[in-house]
Amino acid sequence: IAFLRPVSASMGIMLESASSRLCARGMPHYGSPDKDPAVRLQTLELAGEAAVPFTSGILIGIGETRRERVESLLALRDVHSRHGHLQEVIVQNFRAKPGTLMASAPEPDLEELLWTIAVARLIFGPSMNIQAPPNLSPGVLPQLIAAGINDWGGVSPLTPDHVNPEAPWPHLDNLARETAAAGKFLDQRLTIYPPYAVEPDRWLDPALHTAVLELSDSMGFARRDAWVPGEERPLPAVERELLAAASDSNSVALSVSDIVQRCLQREPLDEAAIERLFRSRGADFAYVVNAADALRRERVGDTVSYVVNRNINYTNVCYFKCQFCAFCKGKASENLRGRPYDISGQEIARRCEEAWQRGGTEVCMQGGIHPDYTGQTYLDILH
């Protein structure tokens, strides 16, 4: 774990089952010492002590009872309660494979999978990320969401599922449509989940801080485009399908539409409502953008104005020590960004005339807080 931490944002190991009964002769884990639940739980404990965002989960349909599934989930919850490092719990259904000792073993049916997902959600509550692989349950994905999952896990357009190579990954467009059909929005995350990505000092090795920050947005999800404020490149367009979804009131969260209506009626918003608008994603985000643009069009139209301006810095001498601007001159700081200056009224007037001759219509006076200035000094400057 220590060796991998500087190069991996997250790690994981499936518990599969906390039942030692499955390690007995004739059971699926017999002869596999690395499947010993005590060893795997110890690994989970060590990862928690090392503050590593970790993945684990259970495998169902290998001969365990429902009670043993519950006990396995409780064992995971127990270690998570001590360290808070389990970022997701996977509920994976067993698939029989040719050439293995369990090639003819029965696979769990859909009811067993949905029951286990629902129990996992009840055991871990609303904050845990519960995952079920979408390639192992084609055609019933909305039912998995209804049972309690909120994550599809790794979905690769390039590599197969090496554990289940016979089960191809769903196409992302199809996965997005099925997710939307369940009333949810499909969004990309990093290998580290958002709540952990936004706390890099606690959950990441310093060597990974920059990489995760560059790849994530302000909420910790994967960035959807390469645009950043201040760059001279076009703003990314809102996806067409999101705009279409935003026009359907059923696709927009009631909380978001209610806040927007309160804004349009000029009602004050509390901090929670403002934060909810900033957290909008998918159709909610497109709805907020459309509402803001409509309000802009109604209030100010399509004309954008500007002014030709000249800044005049009348002095860089300042007795404040803010340290965030160049106006911090004193006798002991003459070597900082040049020598101290205090320009004359004649020079201020000359710069105003020069600005006017070049088309300027506004002058902005900016300068340090000079210790010898009085109120009259500023009136003289303006005069």
C-alpha positions in Angstrom: 0.0 0.0 0.0 2.8 2.4 0.9 4.6 1.6 -2.4 1.5 2.2 -4.5 0.1 5.3 -2.8 2.3 7.9 -4.6 1.2 6.6 -8.0 -2.4 5.5 -7.4 -5.3 7.7 -6.2 -7.3 4.7 -5.0 -6.9 1.0 -4.3 -9.2 -1.8 -3.5 -9.8 -5.5 -2.7 -13.1 -7.4 -2.8 -14.1 -8.9 0.4 -16.4 -11.3 -1.5 -17.6 -12.8 1.7 -16.8 -12.6 5.4 -17.9 -16.2 5.8 -15.1 -18.6 6.7 -17.5 -21.5 5.8 -16.9 -20.8 2.1 -13.2 -21.7 2.7 -14.1 -25.3 3.8 -13.5 -28.3 1.7 -16.0 -28.5 -1.2 -16.7 -24.8 -1.0 -15.7 -22.2 -3.6 -12.8 -20.6 -1.6 -11.2 -23.9 -0.5 -7.5 -24.0 -1.3 -7.3 -20.2 -1.9 -5.5 -18.7 1.2 -5.7 -15.2 -0.3 -9.6 -15.6 -0.1 -9.4 -15.9 3.7 -11.8 -13.2 4.9 -9.7 -12.4 8.0 -6.7 -11.6 5.7 -8.8 -9.4 3.4 -10.4 -7.6 6.3 -6.9 -6.9 7.7 -5.9 -5.5 4.3 -8.9 -3.2 4.5 -7.9 -2.1 8.0 -4.4 -1.3 6.9 -5.7 0.7 4.0 -7.8 2.7 6.4 -4.9 3.4 8.7 -3.0 4.6 5.6 -5.9 6.9 4.6 -6.2 5.3 1.1 -9.6 5.7 -0.7 -10.6 2.1 -1.0 -13.0 -0.1 -3.0 -14.5 -3.3 -1.7 -17.6 -5.3 -2.1 -19.2 -8.7 -2.0 -19.8 -11.5 -4.5 -23.2 -13.1 -4.4 -24.3 -16.5 -5.7 -21.3 -18.6 -4.6 -23.1 -20.6 -2.0 -23.5 -18.0 0.7 -26.7 -17.4 2.6 -28.6 -14.1 2.7 -27.5 -13.9 6.4 -23.9 -14.3 5.4 -24.3 -11.5 2.8 -25.6 -9.2 5.6 -22.7 -10.2 7.9 -20.2 -9.4 5.1 -21.8 -6.0 4.5 -21.7 -5.3 8.3 -18.0 -6.3 8.4 -17.3 -3.7 5.7 -19.4 -1.1 7.4 -17.5 -1.8 10.7 -14.0 -1.1 9.1 -15.4 1.9 7.3 -16.8 3.4 10.5 -13.3 3.4 12.0 -11.5 5.1 9.0 -14.0 6.5 6.6 -12.0 5.3 3.6 -14.4 3.0 1.8 -15.5 5.1 -1.1 -17.6 2.4 -2.7 -19.1 -1.0 -2.1 -19.7 -3.3 -5.1 -22.5 -5.9 -5.2 -21.4 -8.3 -7.9 -23.3 -11.2 -9.1 -21.5 -14.5 -9.8 -21.2 -15.6 -13.4 -20.3 -19.2 -14.2 -17.4 -19.7 -16.6 -16.4 -22.6 -18.7 -13.2 -24.4 -17.7 -13.6 -23.5 -14.0 -14.6 -25.7 -11.0 -17.9 -23.8 -10.8 -18.7 -23.9 -14.5 -22.0 -25.6 -13.9 -22.9 -23.7 -10.7 -26.2 -21.8 -10.8 -26.0 -18.0 -11.1 -28.0 -15.8 -8.8 -31.3 -14.5 -10.3 -32.3 -10.9 -10.6 -34.4 -10.9 -7.4 -31.3 -12.0 -5.3 -29.3 -9.2 -6.8 -31.9 -6.5 -6.3 -32.5 -7.7 -2.7 -28.8 -7.5 -1.9 -28.4 -4.1 -3.4 -31.3 -2.8 -1.4 -30.0 -4.3 1.8 -26.5 -2.8 1.1 -28.2 0.7 0.7 -30.1 0.2 4.0 -26.9 -0.9 5.9 -24.7 1.9 4.6 -27.2 4.7 4.4 -27.4 7.4 1.8 -23.8 8.6 1.7 -22.1 5.4 0.6 -21.5 4.7 -3.1 -23.1 1.4 -4.0 -22.1 -0.1 -7.4 -23.2 -3.0 -9.6 -21.4 -3.8 -12.8 -23.8 -2.9 -15.7 -22.3 -5.5 -18.1 -23.4 -8.3 -15.8 -27.1 -7.3 -15.8 -28.0 -6.1 -19.4 -31.6 -5.1 -19.9 -32.4 -4.4 -16.3 -30.2 -1.4 -15.5 -33.1 0.9 -14.3 -34.1 -1.8 -11.8 -30.6 -1.8 -10.3 -30.9 2.0 -9.9 -34.3 1.7 -8.3 -32.8 -1.0 -5.9 -30.3 1.5 -4.6 -27.1 1.8 -6.6 -25.6 5.2 -7.6 -22.5 4.1 -9.6 -21.8 1.8 -12.6 -18.1 1.4 -11.8 -15.4 1.3 -14.5 -16.9 1.3 -18.0 -14.2 1.0 -20.6 -14.5 1.6 -24.4 -11.1 0.1 -24.9 -10.5 -2.9 -22.6 -12.7 -5.8 -21.7 -13.9 -6.8 -18.3 -10.9 -9.1 -17.5 -13.0 -10.9 -14.8 -15.9 -11.4 -17.1 -14.6 -11.1 -20.6 -17.7 -12.7 -22.0 -19.8 -9.8 -20.9 -19.1 -6.7 -23.0 -19.4 -3.2 -21.5 -22.5 -1.3 -22.6 -21.9 1.6 -24.9 -21.7 4.9 -23.0 -24.5 6.5 -25.0 -26.8 3.5 -24.3 -25.8 3.6 -20.6 -26.6 7.3 -20.5 -30.0 6.7 -22.0 -30.9 3.9 -19.6 -29.6 6.0 -16.7 -31.8 8.9 -17.8 -34.8 6.5 -18.2 -34.4 5.9 -14.5 -34.5 9.6 -13.8 -30.8 10.0 -13.2 -27.9 11.8 -14.9 -24.8 9.8 -16.0 -21.6 11.7 -15.1 -17.9 10.7 -15.3 -15.8 10.5 -12.1 -12.2 9.8 -11.5 -10.8 6.6 -9.9 -11.2 8.6 -6.7 -14.7 9.6 -5.7 -15.6 13.4 -5.5 -15.8 13.7 -1.7 -12.3 12.3 -1.5 -10.9 14.3 -4.4 -11.9 17.6 -2.8 -9.9 16.7 0.3 -6.5 15.9 -1.2 -4.5 16.7 1.9 -6.2 13.9 3.8 -6.7 11.3 1.1 -4.0 11.7 -1.5 -0.2 11.4 -1.5 1.3 14.9 -2.3 2.7 13.5 -5.6 -0.9 13.1 -6.9 -2.4 16.4 -5.8 -1.7 18.3 -9.0 -2.8 15.5 -11.3 -6.2 15.1 -9.5 -6.8 18.8 -9.4 -6.1 19.1 -13.1 -8.5 16.2 -14.0 -11.3 17.2 -11.7 -13.9 20.0 -11.6 -14.8 22.0 -8.5 -17.1 19.3 -7.2 -14.5 16.5 -7.6 -16.0 14.9 -10.7 -14.0 14.4 -13.9 -13.8 17.5 -16.0 -16.2 17.4 -18.9 -14.0 19.7 -21.1 -10.6 21.4 -21.2 -11.9 24.9 -20.7 -10.6 27.0 -17.8 -11.4 30.6 -16.9 -9.1 33.2 -18.4 -8.2 31.3 -21.5 -8.9 32.7 -25.0 -10.9 29.8 -26.2 -14.7 29.4 -26.9 -16.9 28.5 -24.0 -17.9 24.8 -24.2 -21.4 24.3 -25.4 -24.1 22.7 -23.3 -24.7 19.2 -24.7 -27.8 19.1 -27.0 -29.4 16.3 -25.1 -29.1 18.2 -21.8 -30.8 21.2 -23.4 -33.6 18.9 -24.6 -33.9 17.3 -21.2 -34.0 20.7 -19.5 -37.1 21.7 -21.6 -38.9 18.7 -20.0 -39.9 19.8 -16.5 -40.0 16.1 -15.4 -36.2 15.9 -16.0 -35.4 18.8 -13.8 -35.2 18.4 -10.0 -38.0 20.1 -8.2 -35.5 21.8 -5.8 -33.7 23.5 -8.8 -36.9 24.6 -10.6 -38.3 26.0 -7.3 -35.1 28.0 -6.6 -35.1 29.4 -10.1 -38.7 30.5 -9.8 -37.9 32.2 -6.5 -35.0 34.0 -8.2 -37.3 35.2 -10.9 -39.7 36.5 -8.3 -36.8 38.4 -6.6 -37.1 36.4 -3.4 -34.0 36.2 -1.2 -32.1 32.9 -1.3 -30.4 31.3 1.7 -26.9 29.8 1.4 -28.2 26.2 0.9 -30.3 27.3 -2.1 -27.4 29.1 -3.7 -25.1 26.1 -3.2 -27.8 23.9 -4.8 -27.6 26.0 -7.9 -23.9 25.7 -8.1 -24.1 21.9 -7.7 -26.5 21.6 -10.6 -25.5 19.0 -13.2 -27.0 17.5 -16.3 -30.5 18.7 -17.2 -30.5 20.8 -13.9 -27.5 22.6 -15.1 -28.9 23.2 -18.6 -32.1 24.5 -17.0 -30.3 27.0 -14.8 -28.2 28.2 -17.8 -31.3 28.6 -19.9 -33.1 30.5 -17.2 -30.2 32.8 -16.6 -29.8 33.5 -20.3 -33.5 34.2 -20.7 -33.4 36.7 -17.8 -30.3 38.4 -19.3 -32.1 38.7 -22.6 -35.2 40.2 -21.0 -33.3 42.7 -18.8 -30.4 43.9 -20.9 -30.8 42.4 -24.4 -27.9 41.4 -26.6 -25.8 44.5 -26.4 -22.5 44.3 -24.5 -20.8 47.5 -23.4 -17.3 48.5 -22.4 -15.4 51.7 -21.6 -12.0 52.9 -22.8 -10.2 53.3 -19.5 -6.8 54.4 -18.1 -5.5 53.5 -14.7 -3.4 56.1 -13.0 -1.3 54.9 -10.1 -0.5 58.2 -8.3 1.8 56.6 -5.6 3.1 53.2 -4.7 3.9 54.2 -1.1 1.6 52.5 1.3 1.8 51.9 5.1 -0.5 48.9 4.9 1.3 45.5 4.6 -1.3 43.6 2.6 1.3 41.8 0.5 -1.0 41.1 -2.5 -0.3 44.2 -4.6 2.7 46.4 -5.6 1.6 49.3 -3.4 3.7 48.4 -0.5 6.6 50.8 -0.6 8.6 52.1 2.4 12.1 53.0 3.1 13.0 49.4 3.7 11.5 48.2 0.4 13.1 50.4 -2.3 14.3 47.3 -4.1 10.8 45.9 -4.5 9.4 46.5 -8.0 11.3 49.7 -8.4 11.8 52.8 -6.3 8.9 54.6 -4.4 7.1 57.3 -6.3 4.5 60.0 -5.6 3.6 61.7 -8.9 2.6 65.3 -9.1 -0.7 66.9 -10.0 0.7 68.0 -13.3 1.7 64.5 -14.2 -1.7 63.2 -13.3 -3.3 65.9 -15.6 -0.9 65.0 -18.4 -1.8 61.3 -18.2 -5.5 62.2 -18.3 -5.0 64.3 -21.4 -3.0 61.5 -23.0 -5.9 59.1 -22.3 -8.4 61.5 -23.8 -6.4 61.9 -26.9 -6.3 58.1 -27.3 -10.1 57.8 -27.0 -10.3 57.3 -23.3 -13.5 58.4 -21.5 -12.8 57.2 -18.0 -9.8 57.5 -15.6 -9.5 55.2 -12.6 -7.3 56.4 -9.8 -5.4 53.6 -7.9 -2.6 53.9 -5.4 -1.2 53.1 -2.1 -2.4 54.5 1.2 0.3 57.1 1.6 1.0 58.0 5.2 1.2 61.8 4.4 -2.1 61.9 2.4 -5.1 63.6 3.9 -8.6 63.9 2.6 -7.6 67.2 1.0 -4.9 65.4 -1.0 -7.5 63.2 -2.7 -9.7 66.2 -3.4 -6.7 67.9 -5.0 -5.9 64.8 -7.1 -9.5 64.7 -8.4 -9.5 68.5 -9.1 
